[in-house]
Structure formats: C-alpha cells, structure tokens
C-alpha cells in the first residue's frame, strides 16, 4: 500500500459542502490532489476495489467524510477498513 502524502479524499454528497472544502484547502501547500466521491459505495470501490476493478494506486493521506450521508452507505466501507486503519 502506497500513501500519497499530498492527496486528500472527500466523501460528501452536498455540492455546497464540496465547494466549501475546496475553497478552504486551496491555499494548503500540503494538499496537492483532492479526490471527491459522493457516496459510500464509491468510497468502497475507490479504497478496496471490486472483483472487476482494482483499488486506487495511491491512497490518500487524509480522508474527510460526511457521516450523515443518505442511508447507511458510509458504514459499508468504514467497517471493512477498520482493522487496517492506522491513526497518527
């Protein structure tokens, strides 16, 4: 697993909140790439891959996620990753 120290993943379904985060980080020198996903299913595919699609090559250093996504989509990717999460 390769972690890109200048990559951030935003999981958010509200376009206004997405724009707010983009404006907030535009002057941050330590974030070069912002990947935006709009639901938990996309996050699962992005981070873990599927039978037909590989996961992302370089994982983000920072993940910012809306915990109030519609339904429980965010739980579908949070719990499979939990044992492998490292907090610093």
Secondary structure as UniProt FT lines:
FT   STRAND          2..11
FT   HELIX           15..25
FT   TURN            26..27
FT   TURN            29..30
FT   STRAND          33..37
FT   HELIX           40..48
FT   STRAND          58..65
FT   TURN            67..68
FT   TURN            71..72
FT   HELIX           73..82
FT   TURN            83..84
//
